[in-house]
Amino acid sequence: MTRGYALALGAGTQAFTGAIVAALPGAGVLAHDLGMGAAWAINLAVAEFVIRRGPGRARSARPALLTSSGGPR
């Protein structure tokens, strides 16, 4: 699901990559097409990072709250 969602959001990322490519002097059709493909590559790379990062990294860094007896809640 994460990879599919990343691909679906590729069209939104194309707005940014397309603007960067359009700002380059002498950018032709090939540069435009590569910029559009780069949008999907960027989104897939971020999705793979999130998937491979694992569930342990999303936790808060706060220490556990202690009760008056000194043990964790």
Secondary structure, 3 states (H helix, E strand, C coil): CHHHHHHHCHHHHHHHHHHHHHHCCCCCHHHHHHHHHHHHHHHHHHHHHHHHHCHHHHCCCCCCCECCCCCEC
